[in-house]
Amino acid sequence: MIQDDEDNASEASHEDAEEPIDEYVEEPAGATNAPMDVSEEAQLSRRLARTVYRGRPSKLRARVVAYIVQMREAPAPNVDDYIAFVRAAYPSVKASAVAKEWETIKQFFSGDDQEQYSAIAGLANVPELVAAFKVAPTLDAQMVEIACMPPPVAALRPTSSSSSASSGRAPRGRSRSNSNSNSNSNSSSNSNSNSSAKHLSPTQVALMQALFKVNFDQFQGKEWLLPSGAIFDCVLYEAIKDVQYECPLHSFVLENPTAVLGLFPDARDQDELKKVLVDRADEKLPVLSSAEKALLEIYNKDPEELEELFAEKGWRAVGASLAEKPSADFQRLVYECVQQLLKVYRGERMAIPQAPHESWMVNRLWGFLADALHSPQLVEFQPGEYHSQASMHRRNLGRPRDVRQFVGHKVDGVAIAAIKKLELLVIEAAKKDEGPNVTKALDDGMKLCKLTKDMHDLIRGKAKHNVREHLVTFGIQISGETATFFILRQRRGRFYQLCREGSETLPSVWADQVGTQCVLEVLMKVLIIRKTLLSMAKDVAACTIGSIDGSDPLDSDVDWVPATITSPQLIPSSPPLSTGQPHKLQL
């Protein structure tokens, strides 16, 4: 059953740690040394649990057993690693319980009676385990709390879309409330808010850093080796590992190449990084054809002339005089988008109202995006408020049955590849452009980084071909009259880059042909993004279809995708779902 608020959820996390679990069951009498059709790790887990705890262990104790098992061949017990390992699974467990289990396992491996180790002989390096734990330090609750205190802030400052530009701490501010969240949750110390809305507690900081280290170490591909011999991944890791607030780099997304370049003093390294991260000569967006530009030029009139054009002609007639005509779909789309925008401005006396509501900005002013980003055969566009399926998949990946389920991040629009129903583009909007460092812009920027990577990861997980080099996902951040366009690309090694592809602004007042030129400039950028989006939708459909002959087309050197840190493990930002009932998405 879902807890009513986060205080109860925290208590439940500790209580769960005292409940027995099914993974560790007693073996039949006499079966201690019998051959088993299971891995050595599983055998060691069972026998340690029975020998140390004399029965089925609690969940917390099972986690302690797992800590021993993962270093069975090269024992190196360390209290800091132990605390991080346990709290990565149970962040709310009491410090006294963590310390007590350390002392229990230390006492077991500090004995001189070799008979007590016979059950695990051959499954672990027992002599080294005993020697290591005999010299290992003791641990108490106070030491656990001290170990979880946040370290000093690293030299690398957060980027503009992940934290305050003037302070090393997470910016304060309110986040958009979720209509499904419990009304009592805001009174809890672990309230349902974005990570930027409050300081992270020592436990949350320790968990975030532990997860980042685990994800970094689990990478199995080739790292980015720079000309000087420096490894790009490792330099970024050292710069970010001690930061005590969540930023995009914790999820392996870099968005500010200028800040990254400052970490590499060697000129050869900087030249290569500039070529890949800044210049991006081979990643330019497509351009409109001469016929498409000629059609747009026909609409370059003042508002009164446009009204007459729409009254007299349909979309086919507008471009009838062109010697070379663009596609019928392009002609119809331009006609409908310009007409829709003109109608919106006409309804507000040709000027955007003062302090409009966010829903007006998204659904009215930018409502033409629903048509511009939709293609019946290739892309379906779902307007907000919509819970991202890619985000939901990541948040619940590997979720055991007894852990509550979470919905995905709520977005203001999403474009989905029609054939395979995989998300490719998300829209995140605010009602007013107040600059890049306001709390809303920072929260949306962090969310956009995660959402674009969630979509990328889900597609790669379903791909039957190696799509690392050319797969991209898209994001549009709307702030008032301004839209900023992003494309996420995977770089060498572990990291991705959220590339900014420019910003366009609709006119505050549309009174003459100058305003029309602003509108057409915005529309031109949207149509270019549409071209790239439709092309990628085709590629996604192709890469997720296997070979007819059943052969595996994946390359042998396909790497493991670095995981995105899941915010609900730090500060829940979306309501839990009952595991017993299906969830209906809010469309």
N, C-alpha and C positions, 0 to 999 in steps of 0.2 A: 504494500500500500504506500502511496506517495505521502511524504510528510507534509504537514500544513505549512511549515515555514522552514527557513534555513537553519534556525537554532535546532529544531527537531531533527533536521537532516544531519547536522553535525553530530548530535547525540547518537543518531542511528548508525552513523559510520563507525563510531567507537563500539557500539553494542554489536554490530555485525562482526567486528573483529574478535568477539568472544564466542561466536556461534560456531559449532562444528561444521565442516564442509565435507562433501562427498568424495573429493579427490583422494583423500587419505583414509583407507579402510584397512582394518586389520586383516592380515593374511591368515590362512588356516594354520593350525598348529603343525609344527614340523616343516613348514614351507619356507623357513628363513633363508636357507641356502639353495632352495630348489631352483632349477632354471626357469626363467620366465620369459614370455614373448613380449617383453617391453624393453624400453631403452634403459641404459645404465643410470641415467639421470632419474628416471621414474622409480627404479628400484632403490636408489640411494635416498630419494625423498621419502618413500614409504618406510624404509628401515630406520632412517634418522628420526622420523616422527614417532615411530613406535618405541625406539630405544631411549630417546631423550624425554619424550612426553608421555610415554606409556599408554598410548591409545590414540584416538582420532584427535588431531590438534585443532585449536581454534584457527580462524582465518589469519589472525596476526601471527600466530606461531607457524602456520604454513608458509607465510611470507619470510619468516626468519630462516626456516628450513631451505627455502628457495635461494636465499642469500648464500648459504653454505654450499649448496649444490653448484651454483654458478662459478665457484672458485675451487672446485674439488681437486683439480689437477695442479693448480698453482696457487696455494693458499696465501692470501695477503689481507687478513682482516684489518679493517680500518673503521674507526667509529664514525667518521664523517660519511664515508661511503655507505655504511650500514644504515645510518639515520636517513640519508637521502633515499636509499633503496626501499626502506619500509614505508616512509611517508609518501613516496610516489604512488603507492597503492592505497594507503590509508592516511590521508593528510590530516584528519581530525583525531587520530588516536592520541591518547594522553602520553605526555613525555615520560611519566613514571612507568607506563606499560612498555614503552620502547626500551627504556633502561633495564627494566626487570628481565626482559627476554634476552638482552645482551649478556647479562650476568649469568643467566641460566646456561646459555650455550657456552660461555667462557668457562664456567665451572665444569661442564661436562668434558670439554677437551683439555682441561688442565689436570685431570686425574692420572695416576700412575698405574692403575689396573688395566692392563692391555686387554683383558677378557671382555671389558665393556665395549670395545671397538670391533669385536669379531664380526658383528653383523654387517658392518660397512667395509670390512677389509676387502681390498680388490676393486672397490667402487670409487675410492677416493684416496688421496695421498695422506693417509692417516698420520704418519710421523711428522710431516710438515704442518698439518693442521694442529696437532698437539703442541709442537714447538712454537708456532705462531701465536696461539691463544694463550700460552703460558706467559708470554711477554706483552700481550695486548693490554692496554689500559683498562681500568674499570670505568663504569659509566653510571651516572645518576641523572635524575630528572633535570636538575639545574644545568648540567652539561649539555643535555639534549636541547634545551631552550636556547642556550648560548650558541650552539652550533647552527641553529636555525635563524639567528639574527642576520639581517641583510648586510652584505659587505659594502665597501665604498663603491660609489658610482664609477664605472669605467670611463676612460678618456673619450671614447666615441660617444658623442651626444646623440640623442634620438633625432630622427628626421621630422620634418614639419607635419607629417600626417600620422605620427605615432605618439608625440608627446609635446610638451610645451617648449617653445624655442627659447624661453628666458629662464627656465628652471629645470633642474634634473629630476624633479619629482613628477609623478603623473598628474596631469591637469585635472582640476576639479570642475564639476559641472553635472548637469542632469543628463541622463540618457533617456531615449524614447521608451516609455513604459510599454510593456506587453500586456495586451488585454486579457491574456490567459494567466498572468502571474497572480499569485496569492496576495491579497491586500495587506497581509501582515508581514510580508517578506521585507519591507523597507525598514522595519524596526529591528531587524536582525543584524548582527555584526557581519554576517555573510550575505548581505542583501543582494537581490536580483538587479545588478547594475553592471555596466561595462567596467572593465578594469581601469579605465581612466577616471572613473568617478570617485575613487577613493584610493588611499594608500594600500598597497598589498601588505598583508600581515607577514611576519617572519615565516610562518608555515607555508603560505602561498608563494613567497619568494623562493624558499628552499625547494618546493615542488616544481616551480617553473624552471629553475636552474637544473634540477635533476633530470627533468624531462628533456630539456635542451641537450644535455650531455648524452643521454641515452640515444636520442635521435641522431645526434652527430656521430656517435661511435658506431651505430648500426649501419651506416652507409657502406655499400659494397662496390661502388663504382670507382672510376678513375678521378682522382682529385685534380684540381687546376694547378698545374705546375707552371710558374712564371719564369721568364728568362733568367732572373737572378738566382733561381733555385728556391725561392720562397714559394710556399704552398698557399694559394689564395684562401682556401677554406680555413686553414689553421690560423692565419692572421686574423680573419674575421672572428673566429671562435674566441681567440684571446681577448679581442676588443669587446665582445658582447657577453661573455660568460658570467660576469659579475654584475651586470646591470640589474637593478632591483625593481624594474617595472617592465611590463610586457611591451615589446616593440616588434615590428615586422621581421627583423632579423632572427628573432627566436623561432619563427616559422620558416626560416631560410628564404625570405623575400627581401631583396634590397631595392630601395626606391630612390635613393639619393646618391648617385655615383660620385658626386663631388666630395661628399664626406668619406666615402670609401677610398678614393684616390689618396687622401691625406695619410692613410695608414701605410702607404708603400713609397718609401723615399727613393728607391732606385729608379732612375729615369727610364731604363728599359722596361721595367714593370709598368710604369705609368703609361708608356706609349702603347703597350699591348692592351691595358685596361681601357684607355681612352678609345682605342679602335673598336673594342667589343661593346663597352658599356655606354659610350657617349656618341661616337660618330655613327655607328650602326649603319654603314653605307649600304649593306645588302638587305636591310630590313625596312626600307622606305615603303610607305603605303602606296597603293596604286593611285593612278590619276584618272580623271574623267576624260573620255574621248572628246575629240573636237565637235562631234555631233551633239554630245550631251551638254557641252559647254554652250553651244549655239542655242540649244533649247532654253537653258537657264537665262541666257541673255534676253530672250523674248519677254521674260517676266520682269525684267529690270525697268519697272515703271513706277510712277508714284501711286499711292493707294487708290485714288479716284480712277485712274486709268486701268488699274487691275480689276476694280469692281466692274467696269464696262467690259473688260475682256471676259470675265467669268459669266457675265450676263449674256454675252453674244455667242460665245464659243464653248464647245466641249473640249475635252483633253485631246482628242484626235485632231481637231481643227486648228489648235494652237500651233502645232508643229508641221502643219500641212505644207507650208511654203518652203521648208528646209529641203535642200538638195539631198543631203544625207541625214536620214532620220535615225534617232536612237531607238531602242526597243520600245515596243508598246507598253511594257510594264514600267519602264523608266518614265515615259511620257505621262502615263496615268498617275504615277506616284508623285511626280513633281507638281502636277496640277492640283491634286488633292491636298498635299502638304501646304502649299502656298495659300490655297483657298481656306484651309482650316485655320492657319495662323492669322490670316486677315480677318476672319470671322471673330476670333478671340479678341484681337485688338479693337475691332469695331465695337464689340460689346462693352469694352472698357473705355470708350471714347479715345481710342488710339494711343493709350498710355497704360503701362502696368500700374495697378493700384498700389497705394502705400501699404507696406507691411501685409502682404497677402498671406493667406494660410498656406501651409505646405502642400495640402492636397490640391489647392488651386494651381500652384506652380507645376505640380507633377501631372495632374490630370487634364488641366486646361492649357496652360502655356506650352508645356512640353508634351502634350497629349499626342502630337503628330508622330512621336517616336514609335507609338504602337503600330502605325501603318508603315513607317519607314523601315522598321526592323523586322517586318513580318513577310514571309514568303510561303504560300500554301504548301508547296512541295518540299521546301528545305528547312524553314525556320518558323517555329510557332512563338509568338510573343505573348507572355502572360503579364498583365499589369499588376502592380502591388495592391494591397500588401500580400506578399507571397513568401512562404518559407522555403528557402533553398534546399533542394533535395541533396545536392552535393555536400552542403554544410551538414545536413542531417546524417548523411552517410559517414562522414568523418567523425562526427561527435559520438556516434554509436558503434564505431568499428571495434570489433572484439569485445563488445559489451556482454558480460555474462547475464544469465537470466535474472539474477537477483539484484541487478543494478538498474536504477530507473533510466528510462529513455528520454532523450532530449530532442526537441524539434530543431530544425536548422535556423540559421540567421534569417531574420525578416528583411526583405528587400523591397524596393519600390518598382521593380520590374525585372523580368528575366526573359532572355531569348533562348529557346531550346531547339536543338537539332531534331527535326521532325522524325527522321527515320528511326533513330535509336533513343530518342527522348533523353538526351544528355544536354545539360545546361552549358551554354557557351558564353553568354553575356549577362551581366547584372547591372542594374541601375540603382544607385543610392543617392537620395536627394535630401536637401535642406531647404528651408523656405527663403533664406536670405543670404546673400554673399557678404559676409562680415570679415573676410580675410582668411588666410590659410592657418592661423594659429588659434582660432576660436575652438572651444571644446567640441562643438558639433562637427566641425570639419575634421578635427583630429580623430574623433571616434569613427566617423565614416571612412576616413582614410585607412585606419587600422582594419576595419571590417572589410573594405574593398580588397586589401591585400590578401586576407584570408579567403574570401569568397572566390577570387580569381584562381587562387592556388587549389582550393577545394575542387573546383570544376576541372582544372588541369589534371590533378591527381586521380580523380574518378575516371576520366577518359583514358588516361594511361593505364589504369588498372584493368580496364576492359579491352584495351587494344590488343590485337593479335599481330601487330607489326610494330617495329620500333619507331615511334613517332617523336622521340625526344627532340630531334633537330628542327622540326617544322610545326609542331603543335603549339597553338597560341589560344589564349582565352581573353575575353574582353571585359572592360568595366567602364561605366560612364558615371561620373560624379557630378550631380547637378546642385548648384548653389545659387538660388535666385535665377537671374537671367543668364547665368554662365554655366556652360557644360564643359567638363574636362574629360578627355578621352584617354583610356589606358589600354595597353596590351601587355599581358604577362607572357614572358618567354623564359625558358629554362637555359641557364648558362652551363659552362663546364663545371664539373664537380657537383657540389651539393646545392648551390644557390640558384634562385630564380631572380629575374629582374622585372619589376612592374614599370614598364616604359611609358612615359607620358607622351602622348601623340598630339598635344596641343589643346588649347581652350578656345571656345567660340562663345560670343555673347549676343543675345537677342537685344534689339534696341529698347530702351526704356520708353521712348516715344517714337511712334512710327507716323511721321507727318509728311514725309516727302520721299524722293527717290533714294536719298542717303539711307533712310531706314530700310528701304527695300533691299539695298545692297548688303546691309548687315544680315537681313533675313536669309538672303541667297547664299551668303558666305557660310552661315550656320548649316543650311540645308546641304551645301556642297560637301562639308566635312561629314555629315551624317550619311550621305550617299556613298562616300568613299569607305566609311566604316562598314556600311551595308555590303559593299562589294567583297571586302575581306571576310566578313562574317559568313556570307553565303558560300564562298569558296571553302572556308574552313568546315562548314557544315557538311559539304560533300566529302572532304577528306576524313572527317570523323566517321561518317557512315562507312567509308571504304576501309579504314584502319581497324574497325571493330568487327569486320566480317572475315571469317577464317578462310583458308584455302579449300577449294572444292575437293582436292585430293586428300585432304586430312593432314597434310604436312604442317609442321610448325615453322612459320616464317620468321619468328622472332630471332634476332641476332643473339649469339652466345654471350656477348658482353653487355647485355641489357642490365642497367643498374637498378638498385633499390631506390624508391622515391622517398626522400626525407619527409618525415611526418610533420604535419602542422600541429602546433600545440593547441589543445582544446580548452578554450576559456572556461567552460563549466567546471573543470577540475580545479580552477583557480578561484574565479568569482562567477557563479552562474549568471548568465545573461539571457536565458530563455527558459520558459516554464517546462517542468518535467511532464512526461506523458505516462499514463498508466500503461504498464506492460500487458495488461489483460484486455485492453480495448484498442481497436484500430483507430488511428488518428486521421481526421479529415482536414486536409490543408485548407487554409483560408485563402481563397482566390480573390 
